[in-house]
């Protein structure tokens, strides 16, 4: 068996096109222009590139983009004051504070200062609680992108056995909750799980988000399973050069899986696309427009 490759680049491109059509519709019919504000603290090169890509994608979709750059010695109080200013700005429908933050700033306190309805990252405890109890909150971008791809590939997920390898608040835990909401039977595993190979081997859906290069071996995968690899790890090759790999041994797993995401080009491209989708959802909710983004 050779697995179907789930093309995250193509999926994200289609999603962005759908978002642009939705934004045009909101402008024409409701005079509503979704606005995303991104706050970047410091000059981390990777974060700067990510923020530039967000800005470019936001503008390309016809939305408003607001960048707020702050020095890495900014106080926690001043950063929270900036967030509260954005909370009160009616032109801003989504707020994202780029992580990580400098060590002198309490990330949890900053996240909790974001108005839950504008928390397009979906990290606020109120949004986490709403998701856990079946309410209508904002959903973290990466897990939501994974669910979109799974439903596109498999259709109805009800009754399938799923394992999430990873227990982070950003991916693992919300991913498990989303799968539960789709009526999957869900196991949360991690690097210390006993008999991890056995747990993975009985699962129809495998979501790997543990941050360990190629932890999930190819022969662990159940024949025909769908594998979503969230991991992005840079490793050194024998020739001294580096390459990106996921948390799954792609070469071997693709011989057993029914479908699998590559690294790079799988889950990664979905993150910004889903961030835009979340911003449109937030704008609609704040404006009382009951027209969900049909993605």
Secondary structure as GFF3:
##gff-version 3
##sequence-region A 1 295
A	DSSP	beta_strand	4	6	.	.	.	ID=ss1
A	DSSP	alpha_helix	8	30	.	.	.	ID=ss2
A	DSSP	beta_strand	35	41	.	.	.	ID=ss3
A	DSSP	alpha_helix	45	60	.	.	.	ID=ss4
A	DSSP	beta_strand	64	70	.	.	.	ID=ss5
A	DSSP	alpha_helix	76	87	.	.	.	ID=ss6
A	DSSP	beta_strand	94	97	.	.	.	ID=ss7
A	DSSP	alpha_helix	107	113	.	.	.	ID=ss8
A	DSSP	three_ten_helix	116	118	.	.	.	ID=ss9
A	DSSP	alpha_helix	125	132	.	.	.	ID=ss10
A	DSSP	alpha_helix	141	154	.	.	.	ID=ss11
A	DSSP	beta_strand	161	165	.	.	.	ID=ss12
A	DSSP	alpha_helix	172	181	.	.	.	ID=ss13
A	DSSP	beta_strand	185	189	.	.	.	ID=ss14
A	DSSP	alpha_helix	196	201	.	.	.	ID=ss15
A	DSSP	beta_strand	205	208	.	.	.	ID=ss16
A	DSSP	three_ten_helix	218	220	.	.	.	ID=ss17
A	DSSP	beta_strand	226	229	.	.	.	ID=ss18
A	DSSP	beta_strand	233	236	.	.	.	ID=ss19
A	DSSP	beta_strand	242	245	.	.	.	ID=ss20
A	DSSP	alpha_helix	250	253	.	.	.	ID=ss21
A	DSSP	beta_strand	259	261	.	.	.	ID=ss22
A	DSSP	alpha_helix	270	287	.	.	.	ID=ss23
###
